[in-house]
Amino acid sequence: MLYHPAVDHGGALDRAIARFGGVRSDWIDLSTGINPWPYPVPALPADAWTRLPDERGLADLAAAARDFYGAPAEAPLVAAPGSQALIQLLPRLVPPGEVAIVAPTYAEHARCWAVAGHHVRTIGAEALERDPADVLVVVNPNNPDGSVLRPGQLAALAQAQAARGGLLVVDEAFAEVVPAASLTPWAGMPGLVLLRSFGKFFGLAGLRLGFAFGPADLVQCMNAAFGPWAVAGPALAVGRTALADRAWAAATRSRLAEAARAHDDILSAAGLAPAGGTDLFRLARFADAGPLADRLGRHHILVRRFIDRPDRLRFGLPPDAAAEARLVAALCNKD
């Protein structure tokens, strides 16, 4: 299937307010996969705001990222102002060619490769190992269904891609909740690019911080393309502290897993069939998903709908008991 240019996203709260009314404080935004219990932002030194970020701060952040994600100590790494910036940059650094993306998945991958002049098509996961594309793109765990491909399988595929001058790009934006699925132990091997998002698991999407591991020459090109000071001083400071806090990460994984199971129970009780997801979001099937999303909108609850899958809705985790009660009431209300 060739790439279709229509792109929709979660998080479009302003558009929902324009349609259904209310003010931002009225709304519960369940349209993203962002942890609703964010990392507690530490007090920052004044010079994080007043001085240009220095090389030592960036090196310390990179070391913390390698350690947290389980990458080799010398794995080539670029830090960026969000994984979206990396998704946009990477296609511009690769010669135009054939790109195959395992779909359905996050639509920005297809858009960015197509805008950069590549021929983009989508494939099923079952066709991945025999596809001849120059670049293969996988989101693992996948968004929105949470499906996971074995890291060993993907590492072998990266090796095969490298042998013929190609790339395997693996977006691990949600891998913090399934660490065993990550390819970061293979970070730096030829033919493999790994993308990691800081903001989703740590609940600090507004900080704009992401990382890419890849072959040394490609990482060098990415660093050169971003230029100096790509990551802001506050992001350097918060990122270093949060990535080193293993106790918080372990407790958060447990909390998210428990919340996700409870969320499935709420959706099932309302007649929605579970269709996958991760511990940061749940996907559900419902024959009248569009009208249901509109009903929730009238109750000022925003969920993620899909243009190409009108029977699917994705739900983020409610942040507290009050939000959960509002969701239950709106799901049961037949207005």
C-alpha positions in Angstrom: 0.0 0.0 0.0 1.4 3.4 -0.9 1.6 6.2 1.6 -1.5 8.3 2.1 -0.8 11.9 3.0 -3.6 12.4 5.6 -2.0 12.6 9.0 -3.9 12.9 12.3 -2.6 13.1 15.8 -3.5 12.9 19.4 -3.2 15.9 21.6 -5.2 18.3 19.4 -7.1 19.7 22.4 -7.5 23.2 20.9 -9.4 21.7 18.0 -11.6 19.7 20.3 -12.4 22.9 22.4 -13.3 24.7 19.2 -15.8 22.0 18.3 -17.2 21.1 21.7 -16.6 24.2 23.8 -15.2 24.6 27.3 -11.8 25.7 28.5 -8.6 23.6 28.8 -9.1 23.1 32.5 -12.5 21.5 31.8 -11.0 18.8 29.6 -9.5 15.4 30.2 -7.1 14.6 27.4 -6.8 10.9 26.9 -5.7 11.2 23.3 -1.9 10.7 23.9 0.3 8.0 25.3 2.0 10.2 27.8 2.4 9.1 31.4 -0.2 11.1 33.5 2.0 10.9 36.6 5.1 12.8 35.5 8.5 12.7 36.9 8.8 15.4 39.7 10.8 18.2 38.1 13.8 18.9 40.4 14.9 22.4 41.3 17.2 23.6 38.5 20.4 25.6 38.9 20.0 29.2 37.7 22.6 28.7 34.9 20.5 26.0 33.3 18.3 29.0 32.2 20.9 31.7 31.8 23.9 30.0 30.1 24.3 28.2 26.8 24.3 24.4 27.2 27.9 23.2 27.4 29.6 20.1 26.0 30.0 18.6 29.5 26.3 18.8 30.2 25.5 17.1 26.9 28.1 14.4 27.5 26.7 13.7 31.0 23.2 13.4 29.5 24.4 11.0 26.8 26.1 8.8 29.4 22.9 8.8 31.5 20.8 7.9 28.5 23.1 5.0 27.5 23.0 3.7 31.0 19.2 4.0 31.4 18.4 2.4 28.1 20.9 -0.4 28.4 23.1 0.6 25.5 26.9 -0.1 25.2 29.0 2.6 27.0 30.4 3.9 23.7 27.3 3.5 21.5 27.1 6.5 19.1 24.2 8.7 20.3 22.6 12.0 19.4 20.3 14.0 21.8 17.6 16.1 20.2 14.7 18.4 21.1 12.2 15.5 21.0 12.0 12.3 19.0 9.8 14.0 16.5 12.8 16.2 15.5 14.7 13.0 14.8 11.9 11.5 12.8 11.9 14.6 10.6 15.7 14.8 10.3 16.7 11.2 9.5 15.0 11.0 6.1 16.8 14.1 4.9 20.2 12.5 5.6 19.5 9.2 3.7 19.7 9.2 -0.2 16.2 8.9 -1.7 15.1 5.4 -2.1 12.4 2.8 -1.3 11.1 2.9 2.3 8.7 0.3 3.7 6.9 1.0 7.0 5.2 -1.7 9.1 1.7 -0.4 9.5 -0.7 0.7 10.8 1.5 2.8 13.0 2.5 6.4 13.9 1.8 8.3 10.7 4.6 10.8 11.0 7.2 8.2 9.8 5.5 7.9 6.5 4.9 11.6 6.1 8.5 12.6 6.9 10.1 10.0 4.6 7.7 11.0 1.8 8.3 14.7 2.2 12.1 14.1 2.0 11.6 12.5 -1.5 11.5 8.8 -0.7 9.1 6.3 -2.2 7.1 5.2 0.8 4.8 2.2 1.1 3.3 0.3 4.0 3.6 -3.4 4.7 2.5 -5.9 7.3 4.9 -7.3 9.9 4.7 -10.7 8.3 6.4 -9.3 5.1 9.2 -7.5 7.0 12.0 -10.0 6.6 11.5 -10.5 2.8 11.0 -6.9 1.8 13.7 -5.4 -0.5 13.3 -1.8 0.6 16.4 0.4 1.2 14.9 1.5 4.6 12.6 -0.5 6.8 10.8 1.3 9.6 9.3 -0.5 12.6 7.7 1.0 15.7 8.3 -1.5 18.6 6.1 -1.7 20.7 3.8 -0.5 18.0 1.5 2.5 18.2 -1.5 2.0 18.4 -1.9 -1.8 18.9 1.2 -2.4 21.1 2.4 -5.4 19.1 6.0 -6.4 19.8 8.6 -7.9 17.5 11.4 -9.9 19.1 14.6 -7.9 19.4 16.7 -10.8 18.2 14.7 -11.0 15.0 15.1 -7.3 14.4 18.8 -7.4 15.1 19.3 -10.1 12.5 17.2 -8.0 10.1 19.4 -4.9 10.8 22.4 -7.1 10.0 20.9 -8.1 6.7 20.0 -4.5 5.8 23.6 -3.4 6.5 25.0 -6.2 4.3 23.2 -4.6 1.3 23.7 -1.0 2.3 20.3 -0.5 3.8 18.9 0.6 7.2 16.4 -0.7 9.8 14.9 2.2 11.8 13.2 1.1 15.0 11.1 3.6 16.9 11.1 2.6 20.6 9.0 5.5 21.9 7.1 3.2 24.2 9.8 0.7 25.1 10.3 1.9 28.6 7.3 -0.1 29.7 8.6 -3.2 27.9 12.4 -3.0 28.4 12.9 -6.6 27.2 11.7 -5.6 23.7 14.4 -3.0 23.2 17.3 -3.3 20.8 19.5 -0.9 22.8 22.0 -3.7 23.7 22.7 -3.8 19.9 23.0 0.0 19.7 25.8 1.1 17.3 25.7 -2.0 15.1 25.7 -1.3 11.3 22.4 -0.9 9.7 20.4 -0.1 12.8 18.9 3.2 14.0 17.0 3.3 17.3 14.8 6.2 18.3 13.9 6.9 22.0 11.4 9.3 23.4 12.1 10.8 26.9 8.8 12.6 27.3 6.2 9.8 27.1 7.4 7.5 30.0 8.6 10.4 32.1 5.4 12.3 31.5 7.3 15.5 30.4 6.5 15.8 26.8 6.7 19.6 26.9 10.4 19.3 27.8 11.1 18.1 24.2 13.9 15.5 24.6 14.7 12.5 22.5 17.6 10.3 21.5 18.9 8.3 18.5 21.4 5.5 18.5 22.9 4.5 15.2 26.0 3.9 13.1 28.8 6.3 14.0 28.9 8.1 10.6 25.1 8.6 10.5 25.0 9.9 14.2 27.8 12.3 13.3 25.8 13.6 10.4 22.7 14.0 12.7 24.8 15.9 15.3 26.2 18.2 12.6 22.7 18.8 11.2 21.4 19.9 14.6 24.4 22.0 15.3 25.3 23.4 18.7 22.9 23.8 21.6 20.1 21.6 20.1 19.1 20.5 23.6 18.1 23.3 26.0 19.8 23.7 29.4 16.7 22.8 31.5 16.2 19.6 29.4 19.9 18.6 30.0 19.5 19.0 33.7 16.1 17.3 34.1 17.0 14.5 31.7 20.2 13.7 33.6 18.4 13.5 36.9 15.4 11.6 35.7 17.4 9.0 33.7 19.5 8.2 36.8 16.4 7.7 39.0 16.0 3.9 38.7 13.7 3.7 41.7 11.2 6.1 40.2 11.3 4.2 36.9 10.7 0.8 38.5 7.8 2.1 40.6 6.3 3.9 37.6 6.4 0.7 35.5 4.4 -1.1 38.2 2.0 1.8 38.6 1.4 2.0 34.8 0.9 -1.8 34.5 -1.7 -1.8 37.2 -3.5 1.3 35.8 -3.6 -0.2 32.3 -5.3 -3.4 33.5 -7.9 -1.4 35.4 -8.4 0.7 32.3 -9.1 -2.4 30.3 -11.8 -3.4 32.8 -13.5 0.0 32.4 -13.5 -0.1 28.6 -14.7 -3.7 28.6 -17.6 -2.9 31.0 -18.7 -0.2 28.6 -18.9 -2.7 25.7 -15.5 -1.8 24.0 -13.5 -4.8 22.9 -9.8 -4.6 23.9 -7.5 -4.5 20.8 -4.1 -4.1 22.3 -1.9 -1.2 23.5 0.9 -0.7 26.0 0.9 0.2 29.6 0.7 3.9 28.5 -2.4 3.6 26.3 -5.1 1.1 25.5 -6.7 0.4 22.1 -10.3 -0.6 21.8 -12.7 -1.7 19.1 -16.2 -0.4 18.9 -18.6 -0.5 15.9 -19.8 3.1 16.4 -16.4 4.5 17.5 -16.9 7.9 15.7 -20.2 8.7 17.5 -18.7 7.4 20.8 -15.7 9.8 20.4 -18.2 12.6 19.7 -20.2 11.7 22.8 -17.0 11.8 24.9 -16.1 15.1 23.3 -19.4 16.5 24.5 -18.4 15.5 28.0 -15.0 17.2 27.4 -13.0 14.0 27.2 -10.7 13.7 24.3 -9.6 10.3 22.9 -7.6 9.3 19.8 -9.6 8.3 16.8 -8.2 7.0 13.5 -9.2 8.2 10.0 -8.4 4.8 8.4 -9.8 2.6 11.2 -13.2 4.0 12.1 -13.9 1.1 14.5 -10.8 1.9 16.7 -10.3 4.3 19.6 -7.2 4.8 21.7 -7.4 5.8 25.3 -4.6 7.2 27.5 -4.7 6.6 31.2 -7.0 8.8 33.4 -4.8 10.8 35.8 -6.9 10.4 38.9 -10.1 8.9 40.4 -12.2 11.9 39.4 -11.1 11.7 35.7 -11.8 7.9 35.8 -15.3 8.5 37.2 -16.0 11.1 34.5 -14.9 8.6 31.8 -17.1 5.9 33.2 -20.1 8.2 33.4 -19.6 9.5 29.8 -19.1 6.0 28.4 -22.4 4.9 30.1 -24.3 8.1 29.1 -26.3 7.6 25.9 -27.0 11.3 25.2 
